[in-house]
Amino acid sequence: MSGPWTPWNLGSLEVPNRLVRSATWEGLAGGDGRPRPELAEMLGRLSEGGAGMVVAGFAYVDPRGKALIGQTGACDDALLEDLAALAEAIRRGGARSCLQIGHCGAQLWRVLAEKGIKAEGPSAAAGVEEMTPERIRELIRAFGGAARRVKEAGFDAVQLHCAHGYLLGSFLSPRSNRRSDEWGGSLEGRARFPLEVYRAVRAAVGPDYPVWVKWNGRDYVEGGLEAEESLEAAALLVEEGLDGIEVSGGVLDSGDLGTTRGPEAEEGYFLEEARAFAERLPVPVGTVGGIRSLIAVERILGEGLAFVSLSRPLIREPDLPKAWRSGEKRSADCVSCNRCFVPALRGKGIRCMGPRRRRG
Ligand SMILES: Cc1cc2nc3c(=O)[nH]c(=O)nc-3n(C[C@H](O)[C@H](O)[C@H](O)COP(=O)(O)O)c2cc1C
């Protein structure tokens, strides 16, 4: 078994340890997607806190792909210098740097919809426009352009957000993709958009640059993507050179079985799906979701996973990896209350609003 503090490889990139800060919308960019200086500070702190890799929260590849206020953009060369400052801040702290890129698809935040931006997705639904084949091609190019910017900005890797019901994942799901053209129908059809996006990204960054995905092992919603099809679709990208997979799950309306489960959830609540990926696919596989103790990290790595990702615990305690490494045995202070979203939805950026730190 490989312990938490041993290096692993994401394609050509050596990552110094097996704890990853999972992509987390920080809500610290201006209206034009330009990161504010506080974002570089936050990412720098996360890097100093001891994670082996810091994945900055999901940056939109096209203005219509913006899900939330304060979200970072990756859709314009004018943002390059500010994106470079993020990569630099992460590098200075010692972690490997990555930017997640994506498009929100139908899961457009209500306030943006009220401003007249209409959501787009694989199939029409209330408030959602069906994408034409031309628009699909345009967005494939947009993903390629964004990935090129991530590389040019100096990040060590790019991650595609294929999880949580956003655009890439919504093409995979028979629930949200009801198309009858080549972009829907069979699993092959539903996987075509993510696959073509991967190809465009790979062409933009070259064969040696690490490209990986955050991927739903299951949607946990009636009629959504199930485990076996999820694995089969991921295998198509792996065959073409994908470098790694972070297994997550849930879509916006998965309720209690969603992406950010509450305090009663077990540690590693997408582990079962991730384990199947690790057994069947020849690339590093990790998982995210409710992991709060070093014991759980070690157990998960012992089951053949290459890395373990954390999001909410590091909002409260960016230094948690360092603390664990120095021998502290305690669990994360995070109680999964999800109140970290609150200040960010008010335009102030994510922050732990949970209970005070325990004594003793
Ligand atoms: C405030 C907040 C923002 C998030 N933003 C993203 C994101 O940009 N991209 C992503 O893939 N997941 C995002 N997530 C999901 C987390 O990365 C992670 O998958 C989830 O919180 C479960 O892990 P945890 O229990 O360690 O927090 C976000 C979660 C939170 C709480």
The ligand as a MOL file (V3000), in Angstrom:
LIG
                    3D

  0  0  0     0  0            999 V3000
M  V30 BEGIN CTAB
M  V30 COUNTS 31 33 0 0 0
M  V30 BEGIN ATOM
M  V30 1 C -18.5140 25.8020 -1.7400 0
M  V30 2 C -18.3140 24.6170 -2.6350 0
M  V30 3 C -17.9720 24.8140 -3.9730 0
M  V30 4 C -17.7300 23.7130 -4.8180 0
M  V30 5 N -17.3100 23.9310 -6.0980 0
M  V30 6 C -16.9450 22.8690 -6.8770 0
M  V30 7 C -16.3400 23.0750 -8.1500 0
M  V30 8 O -16.0760 24.1950 -8.5800 0
M  V30 9 N -16.0480 21.9800 -8.8750 0
M  V30 10 C -16.2630 20.6990 -8.4140 0
M  V30 11 O -15.9560 19.7450 -9.1130 0
M  V30 12 N -16.8030 20.4830 -7.2140 0
M  V30 13 C -17.1290 21.5320 -6.4220 0
M  V30 14 N -17.6060 21.3130 -5.1610 0
M  V30 15 C -17.7120 19.9340 -4.6570 0
M  V30 16 C -16.4460 19.5560 -3.8890 0
M  V30 17 O -15.2830 19.6370 -4.6650 0
M  V30 18 C -16.5410 18.1220 -3.3400 0
M  V30 19 O -16.7260 17.2390 -4.4140 0
M  V30 20 C -17.6750 17.9620 -2.3200 0
M  V30 21 O -17.7370 19.0910 -1.4670 0
M  V30 22 C -17.4990 16.7150 -1.4500 0
M  V30 23 O -16.2340 16.7020 -0.8240 0
M  V30 24 P -16.0030 17.1530 0.7120 0
M  V30 25 O -16.9170 16.3060 1.5370 0
M  V30 26 O -14.5580 16.9050 0.9620 0
M  V30 27 O -16.3750 18.5830 0.8010 0
M  V30 28 C -17.8680 22.3930 -4.3100 0
M  V30 29 C -18.2350 22.2070 -2.9690 0
M  V30 30 C -18.4440 23.2960 -2.1280 0
M  V30 31 C -18.7900 23.0440 -0.6750 0
M  V30 END ATOM
M  V30 BEGIN BOND
M  V30 1 1 1 2
M  V30 2 1 2 3
M  V30 3 2 2 30
M  V30 4 2 3 4
M  V30 5 1 4 5
M  V30 6 1 4 28
M  V30 7 2 5 6
M  V30 8 1 6 7
M  V30 9 1 6 13
M  V30 10 2 7 8
M  V30 11 1 7 9
M  V30 12 1 9 10
M  V30 13 2 10 11
M  V30 14 1 10 12
M  V30 15 2 12 13
M  V30 16 1 13 14
M  V30 17 1 14 15
M  V30 18 1 14 28
M  V30 19 1 15 16
M  V30 20 1 16 17
M  V30 21 1 16 18
M  V30 22 1 18 19
M  V30 23 1 18 20
M  V30 24 1 20 21
M  V30 25 1 20 22
M  V30 26 1 22 23
M  V30 27 1 23 24
M  V30 28 2 24 25
M  V30 29 1 24 26
M  V30 30 1 24 27
M  V30 31 2 28 29
M  V30 32 1 29 30
M  V30 33 1 30 31
M  V30 END BOND
M  V30 END CTAB
M  END
